[in-house]
Amino acid sequence: MAAGVAVLHGGLFLALSTSTDGPPMVSLPPIEVEMFRPADPPPPPPPTPEPPAPVSGGGAPAAPSRIHTPPRPRPVEPELPAPVIQAPAPALVVGVAPVATPTPGFGQGGQGTGSGTGNGEGDGPGSGGTPPRFIAGPTSRQIADAAPVAARRARIDGMVALRCVIRLDSRLENCRVVNETPSGMGFGEAAVRIAIDRFRFAPPTRQGRPVSGAEMPLGIQFNLGGRRPDTSPAVG
């Protein structure tokens, strides 16, 4: 723009100086023209920073990946082929086994002869039976422990005779006191409890069958004076 103004003033001065018909030439003062470079445009504004993430990352670095290689399968041994020649059969043994087999087998038979004589005699069926049989009873220590408290403290011995009924299951019932010495100390009641709880008798039999309701006499001795532990059954 400044260069164009300078050229315009130069042309005007030349025209005025060469014209003859116009007014006298007028000289104009020189015009100084200063050339300058326009200013650089301002740099663009910096980009807007992104907002921070709601959850911050970080932490320890990830562990390196490990590749698990499965072990190699064991080689399968080849099956042995069956022998072409079969094993020889066991030799046949003919004889008598020491133990009888559950099923009869085939064997070699024989022939034989024999003779014999004999005589005998016997009785036919009858109506016999068996008496009651003792099975179990208390020990002397168990009898002493079941004695009355007063008799144990005073160390007074006692003797009781009973009669009881034998049941089919070998227990005793309906026991009654026949004799009690000394009386009035409770030996009878103690003997009845011992007979029902401790004694067992097999009932008598008749024609091979047990019979219920048979009575059994029973004596029980209470030894309380300086007694010793005894494990043998006490049966009276």
Phi, psi and omega in degrees: 000317179293323178296323179295321179295321180295318178296321180297317179292327178293319178293322178295320180293323179292320181293321181290328183283335183265346182282137181254337186270343188269192179294169182295154184292136179243126179272136181257147178294152180291149180252124177272129179245127179247121181271136178217155181267133180298151181293146178292146178295150180295149179294153179294152180295150178295152180294149180291126180294144179287147178294148180295152179292147180296330181237123181280141180272198179114201181102188182288150179293154181294146180290147179295148180290141178240132182257119180268118179262121180296147179294155180288138179294148179291142179293137180277123180290137180292144179289141179283130179291152178294143179295145180290321181263124180288155178292149180292146179288146179296152181290142180282124180249124181255124179177196182249126179286148179290337181235137180291138178278154181294333180239140179292151178238182180266137180208180181274130180268177180209178181235151178196161179225155178194166180210155180195160180224158178188166177210160180188174181209159181193168180262153178275188180295144179223193184244044181281174180202180179236148180281174176300150183232130180291135180246308183205156179201173182282162172275168179297326179292319178295323177294318180295322179292335179271001180291161178300150183296317181297321180290325178292321180293320181273356181054055179253123179284158179217160179219132182227134174251129183236163167227123184233160178260133180269126177272169179293336179270016176076002177273161179256148177211169179053046179280136177229149183277123176267321180209144181218125180224125347285156181270158176084005179251356178095012178294325181297311180297320179296322180293322179297317179296318180295319182297317183287322186275328192249324187276144176222130179228137172286134183291159176293160179241154177219120184056038177082004182240140178292146182243131178266159176090003180284140179270147183229119175286142184214132177243135181235126181253126177259106178260106184243354182268101178062041184284159173243151178299133181224132182257002180279145180296142179253108181238127179252000000 
